[in-house]
Amino acid sequence: MMRIVWDGEVAKVAVLGVPDTPGIAAALFSALAGRGVAAEMIVQSVMRGQVNDIAFLVRKEYLGEAIEVCRRSVREMGAQGVAFDSEIGKITLEGAPVAEDPAIPARMFSVLAEGSVNIEMISSTDRNITCVVSSADSERAVRALEKAFG
């Protein structure tokens, strides 16, 4: 049985142009932890030059602290900057046998594309797929996915 779960209480934070150096992610997430800011759905982009981008989600209530920590970390590590978006949410298709059925991600992404829903981030496990989308697209996305997978 698959289930669609929407969470609109998250915000996306991206640390841009992070030097590709061992220990950078440890320093960033240790600083966040020191302020009590939990991160989820952490994604490091493909390296270009000698830098990466690191994006993650935080609970909206901790966005201010996350931005403050990230701005300080950017200065300390010599990264390029911080971006954030609080007008997003995550949609999770729970219970999907992703590791066993390669058609499930294709179907989920196709359903969202057909609804003109842009995917900002994707994460998956063997049993779930989570997409970050704009809050403005959330209701349409949830309805389309419930129709396709419900």
DAMOHU-V831003 format. One record per run of one state. SS is the DSSP state (H for helix, E for strand, C for the rest). FROM is the first residue (numbers start at 1). LEN is the number of residues. If there is no record, write none. Layout:
SS_FROM_LEN / SS_FROM_LEN
This chain:
C_1_2 / E_3_5 / C_8_2 / E_10_10 / C_20_4 / H_24_11 / C_35_5 / E_40_5 / C_45_3 / E_48_1 / C_49_2 / E_51_9 / H_60_18 / C_78_3 / E_81_5 / C_86_2 / E_88_7 / C_95_8 / H_103_12 / C_115_4 / E_119_6 / C_125_3 / E_128_7 / H_135_15 / C_150_1
